[in-house]
Amino acid sequence: MEQFLQQWFYHYEKGDGVDITALKPDTLTSWQQLLSQAKQGQLESWKKTPPGRLGLILLMGPIAHLLDDDTALTLQTTARELCVSGVERGFDTQLEPIQRRCFYDPLFYSSKADDKALLLRLLQGMQSQLASDSKPAWSAWYKQAAITLQ
């Protein structure tokens, strides 16, 4: 799990996303194997910790989309459920700001108004906790999330 998260955030580039063309074949193979394990329920123990839950959210959200998995839409629903239940447990508050942004991605991409409202509340809270050099990126994401709520 830790190696996977390190790989993801190495490529994530401070909130700009992961470019699949920049990934090495062995990274893609590793991520495909992890996604397969997650789909088969072999990574259930990851749910128990904030980083593990983040790993599952990443696998079932952006990784499934990057790898063009045929169950990506179904997995996005699972990622959303992991996110919401993780927020209810306070798991998100135990992560670094950039990790929290990824943790909240399922809310951003959700079509549910309640999810968008929750995301805005979470982002508002984040703004007060960030160092000033991080605030512009979060502010831009907050504005983008607020637009999609309208």
The 8 nearest C-alpha neighbors of each residue, nearest first, counted from 0:
[[1, 3, 2, 4, 51, 54, 45, 50],
 [0, 2, 4, 3, 5, 50, 51, 6],
 [3, 1, 5, 0, 4, 6, 7, 8],
 [2, 4, 0, 6, 1, 5, 7, 54],
 [5, 3, 7, 1, 6, 2, 8, 0],
 [6, 4, 2, 8, 3, 7, 9, 1],
 [7, 5, 3, 9, 4, 8, 2, 10],
 [8, 6, 4, 10, 9, 5, 11, 3],
 [7, 9, 11, 10, 5, 6, 4, 12],
 [8, 10, 6, 7, 11, 5, 12, 4],
 [9, 11, 8, 7, 17, 12, 6, 18],
 [10, 12, 8, 16, 17, 9, 7, 13],
 [13, 11, 15, 10, 14, 16, 9, 8],
 [14, 12, 15, 11, 97, 16, 8, 136],
 [13, 15, 16, 12, 11, 97, 100, 136],
 [16, 14, 12, 13, 11, 17, 18, 10],
 [17, 15, 11, 14, 12, 18, 10, 13],
 [18, 16, 11, 10, 19, 15, 12, 7],
 [19, 17, 20, 21, 16, 22, 10, 11],
 [18, 20, 21, 22, 17, 65, 66, 27],
 [19, 21, 18, 22, 23, 17, 24, 27],
 [22, 20, 19, 18, 23, 17, 10, 24],
 [23, 21, 19, 20, 26, 24, 27, 18],
 [22, 24, 26, 25, 27, 21, 20, 19],
 [23, 25, 27, 26, 28, 22, 29, 21],
 [24, 26, 28, 27, 23, 29, 22, 30],
 [27, 25, 29, 23, 28, 24, 30, 22],
 [26, 28, 24, 30, 25, 29, 31, 23],
 [29, 27, 25, 31, 26, 30, 24, 32],
 [28, 30, 26, 32, 27, 31, 25, 33],
 [31, 29, 33, 27, 32, 28, 34, 26],
 [30, 32, 28, 34, 29, 33, 27, 35],
 [31, 33, 35, 29, 30, 34, 28, 36],
 [34, 32, 36, 30, 35, 31, 37, 29],
 [35, 33, 37, 31, 36, 32, 58, 30],
 [34, 36, 32, 38, 33, 37, 31, 39],
 [35, 37, 33, 39, 41, 34, 38, 32],
 [38, 36, 34, 40, 42, 39, 35, 41],
 [37, 39, 35, 36, 40, 34, 41, 74],
 [40, 38, 36, 37, 41, 35, 42, 34],
 [41, 39, 37, 38, 42, 43, 36, 35],
 [40, 42, 36, 39, 37, 43, 38, 44],
 [43, 41, 37, 44, 40, 45, 36, 46],
 [42, 44, 45, 40, 41, 46, 37, 47],
 [43, 45, 46, 42, 47, 51, 41, 48],
 [44, 46, 51, 43, 47, 52, 42, 48],
 [47, 45, 52, 44, 51, 48, 43, 55],
 [46, 48, 45, 44, 51, 52, 49, 43],
 [49, 47, 51, 50, 46, 52, 45, 90],
 [48, 50, 90, 52, 51, 53, 91, 93],
 [51, 49, 53, 52, 48, 54, 94, 45],
 [52, 50, 45, 54, 48, 53, 49, 46],
 [51, 53, 46, 55, 49, 54, 50, 45],
 [52, 54, 50, 56, 51, 55, 102, 49],
 [55, 53, 51, 57, 52, 56, 58, 50],
 [54, 56, 58, 52, 57, 53, 59, 51],
 [57, 55, 78, 53, 59, 54, 58, 60],
 [56, 58, 60, 54, 55, 61, 59, 62],
 [59, 57, 62, 55, 56, 60, 34, 63],
 [58, 60, 74, 56, 63, 78, 57, 75],
 [61, 59, 75, 57, 58, 63, 62, 56],
 [60, 62, 64, 63, 57, 65, 58, 59],
 [63, 61, 58, 65, 64, 60, 57, 66],
 [64, 62, 68, 71, 66, 59, 61, 65],
 [65, 63, 67, 61, 62, 66, 71, 68],
 [66, 64, 62, 67, 63, 61, 19, 68],
 [65, 67, 63, 64, 68, 62, 31, 27],
 [68, 66, 64, 65, 63, 69, 71, 62],
 [69, 67, 63, 71, 66, 70, 64, 65],
 [68, 70, 71, 67, 72, 63, 64, 73],
 [71, 69, 73, 68, 72, 74, 63, 67],
 [72, 70, 74, 63, 68, 73, 69, 64],
 [73, 71, 75, 74, 70, 76, 69, 64],
 [74, 72, 76, 75, 70, 71, 77, 59],
 [73, 75, 77, 59, 71, 76, 72, 70],
 [76, 74, 78, 60, 72, 77, 73, 59],
 [77, 75, 79, 74, 73, 78, 80, 72],
 [76, 78, 74, 80, 79, 75, 81, 73],
 [79, 77, 56, 75, 81, 76, 80, 59],
 [80, 78, 105, 82, 76, 77, 81, 83],
 [79, 81, 77, 83, 82, 78, 84, 76],
 [82, 80, 78, 84, 79, 83, 85, 77],
 [81, 83, 85, 79, 80, 84, 86, 78],
 [84, 82, 86, 80, 85, 81, 79, 87],
 [83, 85, 87, 81, 86, 82, 80, 88],
 [86, 84, 82, 88, 90, 83, 87, 81],
 [85, 87, 89, 83, 88, 84, 91, 90],
 [86, 88, 84, 85, 89, 83, 90, 82],
 [89, 87, 85, 86, 90, 84, 91, 83],
 [90, 88, 86, 91, 87, 92, 85, 93],
 [91, 89, 49, 85, 92, 93, 88, 86],
 [90, 92, 93, 89, 94, 86, 99, 85],
 [91, 93, 90, 94, 89, 99, 86, 95],
 [92, 94, 91, 90, 49, 95, 89, 50],
 [95, 93, 92, 91, 98, 99, 96, 49],
 [94, 96, 98, 97, 99, 93, 92, 91],
 [97, 95, 99, 98, 100, 94, 129, 125],
 [98, 96, 100, 99, 95, 101, 13, 14],
 [99, 97, 95, 101, 100, 96, 94, 102],
 [100, 98, 102, 96, 101, 97, 91, 94],
 [99, 101, 97, 103, 98, 102, 96, 104],
 [102, 100, 104, 98, 103, 99, 97, 57],
 [101, 103, 99, 100, 53, 104, 98, 82],
 [104, 102, 100, 101, 106, 105, 99, 82],
 [103, 105, 107, 101, 106, 102, 108, 100],
 [106, 104, 79, 108, 107, 103, 109, 78],
 [107, 105, 109, 114, 104, 108, 103, 118],
 [106, 108, 104, 105, 109, 144, 115, 103],
 [109, 107, 105, 106, 104, 110, 115, 75],
 [110, 108, 106, 111, 107, 105, 114, 115],
 [109, 111, 112, 108, 114, 115, 107, 106],
 [112, 110, 114, 113, 109, 115, 106, 116],
 [111, 113, 115, 114, 116, 110, 148, 109],
 [114, 112, 116, 111, 115, 117, 118, 110],
 [113, 115, 117, 106, 111, 112, 116, 118],
 [116, 114, 118, 112, 117, 113, 148, 106],
 [115, 117, 113, 119, 118, 114, 112, 120],
 [118, 116, 114, 120, 115, 119, 113, 121],
 [117, 119, 115, 121, 116, 120, 106, 122],
 [118, 120, 122, 116, 121, 117, 123, 115],
 [121, 119, 123, 117, 118, 122, 124, 116],
 [120, 122, 118, 124, 119, 123, 117, 125],
 [123, 121, 125, 119, 124, 120, 118, 141],
 [122, 124, 120, 126, 125, 121, 119, 127],
 [123, 125, 121, 122, 126, 127, 120, 128],
 [124, 126, 122, 128, 127, 123, 121, 129],
 [127, 125, 123, 124, 128, 129, 122, 134],
 [126, 128, 125, 124, 129, 123, 130, 134],
 [129, 127, 125, 126, 130, 124, 96, 134],
 [130, 128, 126, 127, 133, 134, 131, 125],
 [129, 131, 133, 132, 134, 128, 127, 126],
 [130, 132, 134, 133, 129, 135, 126, 128],
 [131, 133, 130, 134, 135, 129, 136, 137],
 [134, 132, 131, 130, 135, 136, 129, 137],
 [133, 135, 137, 131, 136, 132, 138, 129],
 [136, 134, 138, 137, 133, 139, 132, 131],
 [137, 135, 139, 138, 134, 133, 140, 14],
 [138, 136, 140, 134, 139, 135, 141, 133],
 [137, 139, 135, 141, 140, 136, 134, 142],
 [140, 138, 142, 136, 141, 137, 135, 143],
 [139, 141, 143, 137, 142, 138, 144, 136],
 [142, 140, 138, 144, 139, 143, 137, 145],
 [143, 141, 145, 139, 144, 140, 138, 146],
 [142, 144, 140, 146, 141, 145, 139, 147],
 [145, 143, 141, 147, 142, 146, 140, 107],
 [144, 146, 142, 148, 143, 147, 141, 119],
 [147, 145, 143, 148, 144, 149, 142, 141],
 [146, 148, 144, 145, 149, 143, 115, 107],
 [149, 147, 145, 146, 115, 144, 112, 116],
 [148, 146, 147, 145, 144, 112, 115, 143]]
